[in-house]
Amino acid sequence: MHIVVNNQTQKVSSSNLSQLLTELNLPVQGIAIAVNNKIVSRDCWDSTFIREHDHITIIKATRGG
């Protein structure tokens, strides 16, 4: 299926957010995810299913000062 991740169209086989992170080789810690502009809490990633043409925003925490 095709989804949009951080404004880039991607073809993925994942069915939920947890699987998507694995497929994209992203860490679980230090990130936040929004699906169609709605933040999804970490404890809901396994039960949040991805649909064709969803817009997903992944924000990574950075260190600095």
Secondary structure, 3 states (H helix, E strand, C coil): CEEEECCEEEECCCCEHHHHHHHCCCCCCCEEEEECCEEECHHHCCCCECCCCCEEEEEECCCCC
